[in-house]
Amino acid sequence: MRIKTKPYGEVEINEANIIKIVDGLFGFPGLENYVFLESKTEGPFLWLQSLDEPGLAFVVIRPEEFKADYKLSVALEDIKSIGLESPDEAVSIALVVIPPDPKQMTANLQGPIVLNVQSKIARQMISLNPEYKIKHHILDEMKVLLEKTKEGMHKEEVKD
């Protein structure tokens, strides 16, 4: 199926990859059909392209890519509304905002998009974790993650 996209113009997609975001994203009700597009630059980012509005696409990232201790914390009835029994079965996606200075880009962990990979049904939900804010500075979090990784590697070297 050929679609028009904001980042890449017209592209071919597999219809099996279309996801439905029940009730749309916050601020975009009624726009429920989306597809993930891989970024043409290397890195952890994807595009979430609306099929209902070709000019609408969002940069997204999996929270675990920049926040190692991220744990989805949403209401069980929200999880069940997309056909899952537990948050452990879900995949979380965070919307990214890239300001004029890309070093200040942020991800929304307070309103994650939660996806049932099997059914391709998703919903944007409200996090119950008060530590998760609308604006988490991705690069700052990645620095913390990198330092934790280095510490873990150093501990492994000491054990050997």
N, C-alpha and C positions, 0 to 999 in steps of 0.2 A: 504494500500500500504506500503510495507517495503522499507526503504531507508537506506543508509549508511550515518552516520553523523560523524563529527569531534569530538564533545564532548562525544557522548554516544554509538558509534558503530552503529550497526543495530537497527533501531526502526520502529515501526508501526506508520503511520500518516494517517489522514483522507484527501483524495484528495481534499475535499471541502475547506481545509485550505491552499492550495497552493496559493501563491501570485505571481504576475508577476510584476517585477520591470522593467518598460519600459526603454530600452537602458542600463540596468544594472547599477551597482553602479559606481561612479567615479573611474577609474583605473581598472575596471572589466567589460569592454564592452562585450556584447554577453552572459553574464551569467545573465539570467532574471528570472529564476524560483527558488523561495525560500519558506521556511516555517519557522514559529516561533516555537521554542522549549522552553518549560519552563525550567528554571534553576532548578537543583536539590537542590540548596541551597535556603533558603528563601531570599527574597529581591526583589527589583524592576527590576532586570535584566532578559533579555531573550536572547536566541541565535537566530540569523538569519542564518539559514542553507541553503546553496546553494544546489539545487537539480541537477544542471548542473555539479558541481564540488564537490564531497563528502568531499574532504579535506578542503573545504573553509566554514568557519562559523565565524560570527561576534557576539560579545557581544553588545547588544543594550539596551536602556532605553528610556522610554517616558520622554521628558524634564520636564513635570509637576511634575514628581516624585522627582526632586531635585531643580527645579527653579520655585517657585510658581508664579512668574509674567511672565512666558514664554508665548509669543503670537506668533503664526506662522505668518511670514511676508514674503511672496513670490509673484512672479508675477502672476497676475490673469490668464494669458494664460497658465502658468504651471499648475495651479489648474484645469483649464478647460481641459487640456490634459489628465487628469485621470478621467474625467467625473463628476467633481464637479463644483458647481456654486460659492462657497465661501470657504475661508480658515476655516471658522467655522465648515464646514462639514467634515473636514479632521482629520486624526489622524497622529501626528508627532512622528517620531522615530529618536533617535540620536545614531550614532555609538560611541562605547566606546573603548578607548585605555587603556589597563592595563599594565603599565610598571613593571619592577622588584619590585619596591616599590608600592604596590597596593594603598597606601594612596595618591599617586600622579595620580590616574586614571583620565582621562578626557573624556568629551563628545563633539562631534562635533555639535554645534548648527548653524554653518554657512552653513552646507550642510545636512539639515534634509532629511530623507526619509519620503515622504508624501504619506499616504495610503487612498484610497477610500475603506472603510470597506465593502460596499455593493458589489462592483464589484471585490474586491481583486486585484485591479490594483494600482500600486505605481510608484513613480518616485523620484529619488534623486534630490533635488532642491537647489538653492542658496538663502539663506536668504537675504532679503533686509534691515534687521535691522543691522546697523553698530556695535551695541553692542554685537552681537552674533559672537563669534570667533570659530576657529577650535578646540581650547583647552579650555574648561571650566572645572575647577577643581570641580569634583562632590562632594567630601566630604566638601570642603569649602562652596559650594552652599547649601549643606544640613544643615550645621551649621547655616547659615543665615536663612534658612527656619524654622529650629527648634526654633530659637530665636524669629522669627516673630510669630510662633504658640504660644509660651509661653507668649509673650506680649498680644496676642489676648485673651488667656485664662485668663490672669491677669485682663484685662479690663472687661471681663465677670464677674469675681468674684467681682470686684469693683461695678459693676452695681447692682448686687443682693443684 
